[in-house]
Amino acid sequence: MRFVNVCVVAAPLALVLFCGTARPTVTSVEELDPDTLAANRALDQQFLDGHARKSSDLLLSLFSSRSDVVFIAPSGVINRGHEGIRTSFDYFFSLLDEIHGEIVSVSYFRVGNTVAAVGTEVFHRKRRDGISDERTVVWTDLRQKENGSWRYVFRHSHWPSATGAPTPPGSQK
């Protein structure tokens, strides 16, 4: 089975495992050595910087050079390969005058020679139609080291849906 197919099948499982279970609010990052932790935090910051600059090129540079990279946009569209990812970001940025974001929470997990992450970020946007809004995005991803730098292989982002159900005690939004 190709890597892309595995990622598409594994995404719901990852969301259930990392987001659908009660997690303490204090995140343990002890599994990652300090250099790996710092490099992965820097990768996440570059992702936010790419949005602030509305730079598809910068964002695309954060993905692995593998041909089977995947980005699932918050709208649910599955973007395969570099051109698919570029097209997604180009279109998204064409709708915006401004965007900036911050990470609210993130957890990193060592998975063999890769790192998986789950997090929440909030984006503040000014759309071209003049409306300003704030969107929360929950993400899961898989990163691998390539030529000495950590790169995204798979990233799944989504907008949380309001369910009307109360948040269980001790869980993260």
The 8 nearest C-alpha neighbors of each residue, nearest first, counted from 0:
[[1, 4, 2, 5, 3, 6, 8, 7],
 [0, 2, 4, 3, 5, 67, 6, 7],
 [1, 3, 5, 4, 6, 0, 67, 68],
 [4, 2, 6, 5, 1, 67, 7, 69],
 [3, 5, 7, 6, 1, 2, 8, 0],
 [4, 6, 2, 8, 3, 7, 9, 1],
 [7, 5, 9, 3, 4, 8, 10, 2],
 [8, 6, 4, 10, 5, 9, 3, 11],
 [7, 9, 5, 6, 10, 4, 11, 12],
 [8, 10, 6, 12, 7, 11, 5, 13],
 [11, 9, 13, 12, 7, 8, 6, 14],
 [12, 10, 14, 13, 9, 15, 8, 7],
 [13, 11, 15, 9, 10, 14, 16, 8],
 [12, 14, 16, 10, 11, 15, 17, 9],
 [15, 13, 11, 18, 17, 12, 16, 10],
 [14, 16, 19, 12, 13, 18, 17, 11],
 [17, 15, 13, 14, 19, 18, 12, 20],
 [16, 18, 14, 15, 13, 19, 20, 117],
 [19, 17, 14, 15, 20, 16, 117, 21],
 [20, 18, 15, 16, 17, 14, 21, 22],
 [19, 21, 18, 22, 16, 17, 15, 170],
 [20, 22, 170, 169, 19, 23, 171, 167],
 [23, 21, 170, 20, 24, 171, 169, 18],
 [22, 24, 25, 169, 170, 21, 26, 171],
 [23, 25, 26, 171, 22, 169, 170, 104],
 [26, 24, 23, 27, 22, 106, 104, 28],
 [25, 27, 106, 24, 28, 23, 105, 22],
 [28, 26, 29, 25, 106, 30, 107, 108],
 [27, 29, 30, 31, 107, 26, 106, 108],
 [28, 30, 31, 27, 32, 33, 108, 36],
 [29, 31, 28, 109, 32, 108, 27, 107],
 [32, 30, 29, 36, 28, 35, 33, 109],
 [31, 33, 35, 34, 36, 30, 29, 28],
 [34, 32, 36, 35, 37, 31, 38, 29],
 [35, 33, 37, 36, 32, 38, 31, 39],
 [36, 34, 38, 32, 37, 33, 31, 39],
 [35, 37, 33, 39, 34, 38, 31, 32],
 [38, 36, 40, 34, 35, 39, 33, 41],
 [39, 37, 41, 35, 40, 36, 34, 42],
 [40, 38, 42, 36, 41, 37, 35, 43],
 [39, 41, 37, 43, 42, 38, 36, 44],
 [40, 42, 44, 38, 39, 43, 37, 45],
 [43, 41, 39, 45, 40, 44, 38, 46],
 [42, 44, 46, 40, 41, 45, 39, 47],
 [43, 45, 41, 47, 46, 42, 48, 40],
 [46, 44, 48, 42, 47, 43, 49, 41],
 [45, 47, 43, 49, 44, 48, 58, 42],
 [46, 48, 44, 50, 45, 49, 100, 51],
 [49, 47, 45, 51, 50, 46, 44, 52],
 [50, 48, 46, 54, 52, 58, 47, 57],
 [49, 51, 53, 47, 48, 52, 98, 54],
 [50, 52, 99, 48, 98, 53, 49, 47],
 [53, 51, 54, 49, 50, 48, 98, 97],
 [54, 52, 50, 51, 92, 49, 55, 98],
 [55, 53, 52, 49, 56, 57, 50, 58],
 [54, 56, 58, 57, 88, 85, 59, 89],
 [55, 57, 59, 54, 58, 60, 85, 49],
 [58, 56, 60, 54, 49, 59, 55, 61],
 [59, 57, 55, 61, 49, 60, 56, 46],
 [58, 60, 56, 61, 57, 62, 55, 85],
 [61, 59, 57, 58, 62, 56, 63, 150],
 [62, 60, 59, 150, 58, 151, 63, 57],
 [63, 61, 151, 150, 60, 59, 152, 64],
 [62, 64, 150, 65, 152, 151, 61, 68],
 [63, 65, 66, 62, 68, 81, 145, 60],
 [66, 64, 63, 67, 68, 152, 80, 62],
 [65, 67, 80, 68, 64, 81, 63, 79],
 [66, 68, 80, 65, 3, 69, 79, 2],
 [69, 67, 152, 80, 153, 66, 65, 79],
 [70, 68, 79, 153, 78, 80, 154, 67],
 [71, 69, 154, 78, 155, 153, 72, 77],
 [70, 72, 77, 155, 76, 78, 156, 75],
 [71, 73, 74, 75, 76, 156, 70, 77],
 [157, 74, 72, 156, 75, 158, 71, 136],
 [75, 73, 72, 76, 157, 158, 71, 156],
 [76, 74, 73, 72, 71, 77, 157, 156],
 [75, 77, 72, 71, 74, 78, 73, 70],
 [78, 76, 71, 70, 75, 79, 72, 69],
 [79, 77, 83, 70, 84, 69, 71, 76],
 [80, 78, 69, 83, 68, 77, 84, 70],
 [81, 79, 68, 83, 67, 66, 82, 69],
 [80, 82, 84, 83, 85, 79, 59, 68],
 [83, 81, 85, 84, 80, 86, 79, 78],
 [82, 84, 78, 86, 79, 80, 81, 85],
 [83, 85, 87, 81, 78, 82, 86, 70],
 [86, 84, 82, 88, 87, 83, 55, 89],
 [85, 87, 89, 83, 84, 88, 82, 90],
 [88, 86, 84, 90, 85, 89, 91, 83],
 [87, 89, 91, 85, 90, 86, 55, 92],
 [90, 88, 86, 92, 91, 87, 85, 55],
 [89, 91, 93, 87, 88, 92, 86, 94],
 [92, 90, 88, 93, 89, 94, 87, 95],
 [91, 93, 95, 94, 89, 90, 53, 88],
 [94, 92, 90, 91, 95, 89, 96, 127],
 [95, 93, 92, 91, 127, 126, 90, 96],
 [96, 94, 126, 127, 92, 97, 93, 125],
 [95, 97, 127, 126, 125, 94, 98, 124],
 [98, 96, 125, 95, 124, 126, 99, 51],
 [99, 97, 124, 51, 123, 125, 50, 122],
 [100, 98, 51, 123, 122, 50, 124, 47],
 [101, 99, 122, 121, 123, 47, 120, 98],
 [100, 102, 120, 121, 103, 122, 47, 99],
 [101, 103, 120, 104, 119, 121, 100, 105],
 [104, 102, 120, 119, 101, 121, 105, 118],
 [105, 103, 118, 119, 102, 106, 120, 117],
 [104, 106, 118, 117, 119, 107, 116, 103],
 [107, 105, 117, 116, 26, 118, 108, 28],
 [108, 106, 116, 115, 28, 114, 105, 117],
 [109, 107, 115, 114, 116, 110, 30, 106],
 [108, 110, 114, 111, 113, 30, 115, 31],
 [111, 109, 113, 114, 112, 108, 115, 141],
 [110, 112, 113, 109, 114, 108, 115, 143],
 [111, 113, 110, 114, 143, 109, 144, 142],
 [114, 112, 143, 110, 111, 142, 109, 115],
 [115, 113, 109, 142, 110, 108, 141, 143],
 [116, 114, 141, 108, 140, 107, 142, 109],
 [115, 117, 107, 140, 139, 106, 108, 141],
 [118, 116, 139, 106, 138, 105, 140, 17],
 [117, 119, 105, 104, 138, 137, 106, 116],
 [118, 120, 137, 104, 103, 136, 102, 138],
 [119, 121, 102, 103, 136, 101, 135, 137],
 [120, 122, 135, 100, 101, 134, 136, 102],
 [121, 123, 100, 134, 133, 99, 124, 135],
 [124, 122, 133, 99, 98, 100, 132, 134],
 [125, 123, 98, 132, 131, 97, 126, 133],
 [124, 126, 131, 97, 96, 130, 95, 98],
 [125, 127, 95, 128, 130, 129, 96, 94],
 [126, 128, 95, 129, 96, 94, 125, 130],
 [127, 129, 126, 130, 94, 125, 95, 131],
 [130, 128, 127, 126, 125, 131, 96, 95],
 [131, 129, 126, 128, 125, 132, 127, 124],
 [132, 130, 125, 124, 126, 129, 133, 123],
 [131, 133, 124, 123, 130, 125, 134, 126],
 [132, 134, 123, 122, 124, 121, 135, 131],
 [135, 133, 122, 121, 136, 123, 132, 158],
 [134, 136, 121, 120, 158, 122, 137, 133],
 [135, 137, 158, 120, 157, 119, 121, 156],
 [138, 136, 119, 157, 156, 118, 158, 120],
 [137, 139, 156, 118, 155, 117, 119, 157],
 [140, 138, 117, 155, 116, 154, 118, 156],
 [139, 141, 154, 153, 116, 115, 155, 142],
 [140, 142, 115, 153, 152, 114, 151, 116],
 [143, 141, 151, 114, 150, 152, 113, 149],
 [144, 142, 113, 149, 150, 145, 114, 151],
 [143, 145, 149, 148, 147, 150, 146, 142],
 [144, 146, 148, 147, 149, 143, 150, 63],
 [147, 145, 148, 144, 149, 150, 63, 143],
 [146, 148, 145, 144, 149, 150, 143, 38],
 [149, 147, 144, 145, 146, 150, 38, 143],
 [148, 150, 144, 143, 145, 142, 39, 38],
 [151, 149, 62, 63, 142, 61, 143, 144],
 [150, 152, 142, 62, 153, 63, 141, 61],
 [153, 151, 68, 142, 63, 141, 62, 150],
 [152, 154, 69, 141, 140, 151, 68, 70],
 [155, 153, 140, 70, 139, 71, 69, 156],
 [154, 156, 71, 139, 138, 70, 140, 72],
 [157, 155, 138, 73, 72, 137, 71, 136],
 [73, 158, 156, 137, 136, 159, 138, 74],
 [157, 159, 136, 73, 135, 137, 160, 156],
 [160, 158, 157, 161, 137, 136, 135, 172],
 [161, 159, 162, 158, 157, 163, 135, 136],
 [160, 162, 163, 159, 164, 158, 165, 166],
 [163, 161, 164, 160, 165, 159, 166, 172],
 [162, 164, 161, 165, 166, 160, 159, 167],
 [163, 165, 162, 166, 161, 167, 160, 168],
 [164, 166, 167, 163, 162, 168, 161, 170],
 [165, 167, 168, 164, 170, 172, 171, 169],
 [168, 166, 170, 165, 169, 21, 171, 164],
 [169, 167, 170, 166, 21, 171, 165, 23],
 [168, 170, 23, 167, 21, 22, 171, 24],
 [171, 169, 21, 22, 168, 167, 23, 172],
 [172, 170, 24, 22, 169, 21, 23, 18],
 [171, 170, 166, 119, 18, 137, 159, 104]]
